[in-house]
Amino acid sequence: MAGIPPSGIPAILFRIPAFPSSIVANYFWYAGNDVSLVPPPFLPQHESQWGLADCGRAMASVLDIQNLQVSYSSREVRSRPVLSGVSFDLRPGEILGVLGESGSGKSTLAASVLRLLPPNGHIGSGAVFFEGKNLLQATFEELRQVRGARIALIFQEPSLALHPTIRVGEQVRQVLAAHQSLPRTVLNQRTREIFTQLFPQDAERILRCFPHQLSGGQRQRALIAQAIACNPAILIADEPTAALDPVTQMEILTIFRSLREKLGLAMIFITHNPALLSGFADRILVLYAGQVVEWGPAKTVLRSPKHPYTKALFESLPAISTENEKSRKNKLPVIPGNSSPSSLPRKGCSFEPRCALRMDVCSEFEPALVNLGETHLVSCFKYKD
């Protein structure tokens, strides 16, 4: 029987009668030809308990971002804040999911780590510590040695990130050549090894192709090949599955999981879809209007979101239901209003105009992050220290 996954995630639900009834729902998700390939998304409206990633990594941070302040200027607006005091850390081998709507500051956060903001972008204050250095104070030569080699960034749209007139194999080889002084034969061999890892059945053909000769999923894999070419310590993926069909989304997530296990990568995975983070991320950082509103272990945030914005995001996704056909025609709840700069209040909580649980204090003061547990932080007046 067919199932409808949240936000277009592909799935066919199979009943497994042989499994004990204690396994809630007794369902596996199907992707490709492997029934066990993808664990089911876990959200508050779903009853599955499968697929939550391990979040018990108590290690020293490989990346530490402190009080990052970023703004954009334009002819109409002198300076508009985009990130306001964002702080978090990334642990070795960890996948940190950054979740939020369009305009919440996710892509700006990714670009700020490597100081790749457009000319009208300005980092006002803060620090980005990586391998003992503050990248915001690094020289151009120091940044050149980090970009692509130690910290790699995968952009959202492969068709724009890849050069249209250069074969994808050559584009990966150029990344290697920019950071490693090796003979051309060695660079070519290393390039083939990378493509074999990502295209095990068709590596030789793919590396000779131009971007327009590849599908969307293949172009995304070519970007991943560029990103892992120099064995970076950190991979930042800015909505890498946004332009892909649901089946290809699952394939790309499987690749990221494999890279984490094989290469020991730490990863920042940016998305607007909470379902993609289930069984994938170790911790989740929720951004709204450039501010951290919730942050904690993926298991905790996905099972029991606390901030009204996080709850609203999850409620906006369709529940898995095969018993009632009419449920497919029900309208999904939406978050009223929008998060455009012109809609944000001048004082108080930035989410207050859209919040169904707002109180008088919300329009007067900005809430601070409150520690609900050892590692779960929420910015809301509903909770107190």
ABEGO torsion letter per residue (X at the ends): XBBBBBGGBBBBBBBBAABBAABBGGBBBBBEABAAABBBBBBAABABABGBBBABBBBBBABBBBGBBBBBBBAABABBBABBGBBBBBBBGBBBBBBEBBGAGAAAAAAAAAGABBAABBBABEBBBBGGBBAAABBAAAAAAABGAABBBBBABAAAABBAABBAAAAAAAAAAAABBBBAAAAAAAAAAAAAAABAAAAAAAAABBAAABBAAAAAAAAAAAAAAAGBABBBBBGAAAABBAAAAAAAAAAAAAAAAAAGBBBBBBBABAAAABGABABBBBBBGGBBABBEBAAAAAABBABAAAAAAAAABBBBBAABAAAAABBBBBBBEBABAAABBABEBAAAAABAABBAAAAABBBBBBBABAABBBBBAABBX
